[in-house]
Amino acid sequence: MESPARKIIHIDMDAFYASVEQRDDPGLRGKPVVVGSPAPRGVIAAASYEARKFGVRSAMPSSTALRKCPQLVFVPHRMDVYRAVSHQIHEIFADYADAVEPLSLDEAYLDVSGDKAGVGSATETARTIRARIRQETGLTASAGISYNKFLAKMASEQNKPDGQFLVSPGQGQAFVASLSIGRFYGVGAVTEAKMKRLGVHTGEDLARQSLAFLQQHFGKSGPWFYGIARGVDARAVNPSRERKSSGSETTFEADLVDPLRIEAEVAALADKVFSWCLKAQAFGRTVTVKIKYADFQQATRARSAASAIDDPALLQRLSLDLVRSAFPLRAGVRLLGVTVSNLEAPPATGGQRLLLA
């Protein structure tokens, strides 16, 4: 078991990009605002809480978002402003924690076990950080406080927006037991559906499963699920964490054979990956498409650009070109994946991007 002595805070800004836009333009306050483009192939980068009431979410195609909420107000992203605000926030973090692990521009883990600022408790430290963020940036943040990263991350969602939640030592498994499986960090729609087919609907259901059962059905992820169901996560807050790639994949209930359906799924995966890239401000030069056939044989196709791919339409086009290069398919498709790698900061200018072989 991990030591309960650790004190971890997960800080998550509330609807960060959209909130910055509403802060800077009072005319947007109270309206369903999204950061992104209304173009047919546009993707929502962020949605205000007013937009979320209609079911609009980040990574959603703009066309879908408009069907859910025709009165959406679109604003273009201003990454230079978001980066500047993020820098302000991270300077505040540095006053309270020696170990800060940024996950993106708008969220981070802080290990405050050493009480660097002498506040007295992790709960008060989180409250103080949130107050300073509001005072210095005009924005709100939510926080989760616990003895490991997983619990802190889950706790930060409990009282959003502009709230915080504590999971104390000894309460971890009970807290997890009460959560629906779809709320678990790292459990996507496909894994959620699989778990529900296996009778796992809540954290309590997950904790009933043996390690052997979870390994049988979820492979290498089995031990992870076994641990978090019991409130266990031994990962350290890693200030030097550097992600080298980002990807998304989907396993289908029934094998896909229709090329148009396959292309639509690849386009959706590319949009999801780009949404993460935009949030993290880390764009890849290499695109890889993975195809796993019904007989479990796997094929990959990859292509690189001369500079970071910071255009969602380009990422989508490259992904589609790659999957089309595998047509005609040798069998039905059970899994598709899109990954970008060779991550770097976005290009300074939006000049022409030369493709490499």
Secondary structure as UniProt FT lines:
FT   TURN            4..5
FT   STRAND          8..13
FT   TURN            14..15
FT   HELIX           16..24
FT   HELIX           26..28
FT   TURN            29..30
FT   STRAND          33..35
FT   TURN            40..41
FT   STRAND          46..47
FT   HELIX           49..52
FT   TURN            53..55
FT   TURN            58..59
FT   HELIX           62..68
FT   TURN            70..71
FT   STRAND          73..75
FT   HELIX           79..94
FT   TURN            95..96
FT   STRAND          99..104
FT   TURN            105..106
FT   STRAND          107..111
FT   TURN            113..114
FT   TURN            116..117
FT   HELIX           122..137
FT   STRAND          141..146
FT   HELIX           149..155
FT   TURN            156..159
FT   STRAND          164..166
FT   TURN            169..170
FT   HELIX           172..177
FT   HELIX           181..183
FT   TURN            185..186
FT   HELIX           189..197
FT   TURN            198..199
FT   HELIX           203..207
FT   HELIX           211..218
FT   HELIX           219..221
FT   HELIX           222..228
FT   TURN            229..231
FT   TURN            239..240
FT   STRAND          245..256
FT   HELIX           259..280
FT   STRAND          286..293
FT   TURN            294..295
FT   STRAND          298..305
FT   HELIX           312..324
FT   TURN            325..326
FT   STRAND          333..341
FT   STRAND          355..356
//
